[in-house]
Amino acid sequence: MAHQYEAVVTAQGGRAGRVKSDDGYIDFQVAIPKEMGGPGGATNPEQLFAAGYSACFGSAIAHVARGQRLSLDRSQITARVAIDPDGQGGFGLSVRLDIDLPSIDEATAWRLIDEAHQVCPYSNATRGNIPVELALVTSRAASLSKPAAPVS
């Protein structure tokens, strides 16, 4: 099957090694965070996942907004990716997306967020696999959040 785009990144040494993309844009060390008993001092897989998810979700929101002829000013997505023991000897991830859409009213913002969550490739990949919480963060009101509803 032909892909529209395929990213290729190679890791050497696991969490205490190096990651490098085939085009050279990514080429840096990774380290186990101090909170997990490592030395810290470099990025880690959870930060890389958070970067990808927040950027992708931001593009999904913009895509949905364009389709509805809405203009987004100063939108910002912050991804919080946590790793915890899963109780079965392994580890699991959870995600919270803090979504700031200051130029959009609350009802419209939630509609955009829900639709973006259906088209974002990261949301589609994580759906049913890890907990994802979507939070509308705005200076107009307190943070409002809800877990993402599973879609069949």
Legacy VTK file of the C-alpha trace (Angstrom):
# vtk DataFile Version 3.0
C-alpha trace
ASCII
DATASET POLYDATA
POINTS 152 float
0.000 0.000 0.000
1.342 3.423 -0.919
1.480 5.929 1.913
0.855 9.642 1.674
3.823 10.098 4.028
5.993 7.795 6.096
8.319 8.955 8.873
11.386 6.825 9.501
13.255 7.177 12.799
15.774 4.711 14.205
16.489 4.366 17.924
19.733 2.926 19.244
20.117 2.122 22.931
16.444 2.377 23.874
15.557 5.050 26.436
19.230 5.722 27.122
20.426 6.131 23.564
19.955 8.149 20.423
17.172 8.705 17.896
17.774 9.752 14.306
15.434 10.285 11.372
16.372 9.241 7.870
16.234 12.885 6.703
18.441 14.112 9.579
15.910 16.538 11.094
15.826 14.447 14.251
19.216 13.486 15.609
19.614 13.638 19.368
20.094 11.721 22.570
17.244 10.353 24.658
17.461 9.698 28.374
15.403 8.127 31.097
13.749 10.944 33.122
14.980 11.499 36.672
11.437 10.738 37.878
11.904 7.215 36.524
15.347 6.734 38.071
17.392 7.899 35.109
19.839 10.747 34.653
17.467 13.070 32.767
19.193 15.782 30.774
17.731 14.837 27.382
14.343 14.329 25.796
12.428 11.080 26.209
9.819 9.069 24.283
6.910 10.594 26.228
7.982 14.137 25.297
8.333 13.119 21.656
4.868 11.547 21.706
3.442 14.684 23.369
5.059 16.881 20.708
3.608 14.805 17.892
0.128 14.525 19.393
-0.179 18.229 20.254
1.014 19.330 16.805
-1.229 16.855 15.015
-4.289 17.722 17.111
-3.674 21.406 16.434
-3.708 20.686 12.706
-6.887 18.611 13.076
-8.628 21.508 14.877
-7.499 23.917 12.122
-8.744 21.491 9.436
-12.178 21.189 11.059
-12.377 24.969 11.619
-11.552 25.662 7.952
-14.320 23.279 6.917
-16.745 25.310 9.032
-15.283 28.616 7.810
-14.138 29.574 11.294
-10.981 31.523 12.021
-8.737 30.405 14.864
-6.598 33.071 16.495
-3.782 32.036 18.823
-4.958 28.459 19.306
-2.652 26.324 21.416
-2.586 22.627 22.283
-0.571 21.321 25.223
-0.216 17.548 25.503
0.531 15.950 28.852
1.689 12.365 28.420
2.062 10.286 31.583
3.624 6.866 31.987
2.678 4.657 34.913
2.890 0.974 35.868
-0.100 -0.887 34.451
-0.435 -3.294 37.387
0.514 -6.263 35.204
4.280 -5.838 35.168
4.350 -3.373 32.282
3.673 0.291 31.725
0.887 2.291 30.146
0.428 5.807 28.864
-2.322 8.346 29.429
-2.820 11.682 27.703
-4.451 14.980 28.565
-4.784 17.569 25.811
-5.211 21.134 27.095
-6.826 22.985 24.213
-6.903 26.785 24.164
-9.146 28.350 21.523
-9.444 31.948 22.792
-11.309 33.308 19.761
-14.073 30.657 19.828
-17.095 30.431 22.143
-17.310 27.406 24.443
-20.048 25.478 22.596
-18.324 25.910 19.229
-14.951 25.041 20.772
-16.266 21.716 22.114
-17.816 20.931 18.726
-14.444 21.598 17.027
-12.597 19.546 19.651
-14.949 16.574 19.292
-14.718 16.633 15.484
-10.937 17.070 15.546
-10.696 14.069 17.867
-12.372 11.989 15.138
-9.977 13.023 12.343
-6.638 13.349 14.177
-4.423 10.328 13.369
-3.011 10.281 16.920
-6.528 10.259 18.379
-7.498 7.458 16.017
-4.386 5.469 16.979
-4.920 5.886 20.732
-8.710 5.443 20.801
-9.606 2.411 22.888
-5.942 1.836 23.778
-5.068 4.519 26.327
-7.043 7.089 28.313
-7.223 10.468 26.539
-8.740 13.464 28.312
-9.707 16.544 26.313
-9.698 19.815 28.262
-10.850 23.203 27.038
-8.557 25.754 28.642
-9.528 29.377 28.314
-8.909 32.665 30.031
-12.692 33.283 29.919
-13.510 30.421 32.281
-11.994 27.699 34.402
-10.581 24.645 32.681
-13.357 22.338 31.522
-12.520 18.742 30.732
-14.068 15.472 29.746
-12.672 12.071 28.894
-12.816 11.348 25.208
-15.795 9.131 24.455
-14.904 5.819 22.809
-16.174 5.534 19.269
-17.161 2.192 17.835
LINES 1 153
152 0 1 2 3 4 5 6 7 8 9 10 11 12 13 14 15 16 17 18 19 20 21 22 23 24 25 26 27 28 29 30 31 32 33 34 35 36 37 38 39 40 41 42 43 44 45 46 47 48 49 50 51 52 53 54 55 56 57 58 59 60 61 62 63 64 65 66 67 68 69 70 71 72 73 74 75 76 77 78 79 80 81 82 83 84 85 86 87 88 89 90 91 92 93 94 95 96 97 98 99 100 101 102 103 104 105 106 107 108 109 110 111 112 113 114 115 116 117 118 119 120 121 122 123 124 125 126 127 128 129 130 131 132 133 134 135 136 137 138 139 140 141 142 143 144 145 146 147 148 149 150 151
